[in-house]
Amino acid sequence: MKDDTGGYPHEITVATLAAALEDIGGLDATKVTLLDVREQVEVQTCAMADFVHIPLMDVPREFASLPRDHALVVVCHHGMRSAQAVGFLRQQGFENAINLQGGIDAWARQIDTSMPTY
């Protein structure tokens, strides 16, 4: 998931994430943590597998438990709240925080079309 400079990009597409999770191109899916910053009711509607749930408002209080040693992909509905979370996390030294462009809506429409949308 690292870019050409050896660092983590600020954003990735759902296709890039899907490739990482499928271990395409030598990427190791065990080295990706998904952080969902949506509210509980949204997570109950649809969610990706194997994610950590911390609502956006709780991220400043709970971020210390998040990994720093591999990709941390942050997800929300359309990518706005996750971008805020990534900005905050990067200010706290999480250079591995990456925003998922288009959020879970893009994931449901482009990758897992069986997933409900809202």
PyMOL commands that set and color helices and strands:
alter all, ss='L'
color gray80, all
select helices_A, chain A and resi 14-21+24-26+29-31+40-45+56-65+80-91+103-110
alter helices_A, ss='H'
color red, helices_A
select strands_A, chain A and resi 11-12+32-36+51-53+71-75+97-100
alter strands_A, ss='S'
color yellow, strands_A
deselect
rebuild
show_as cartoon
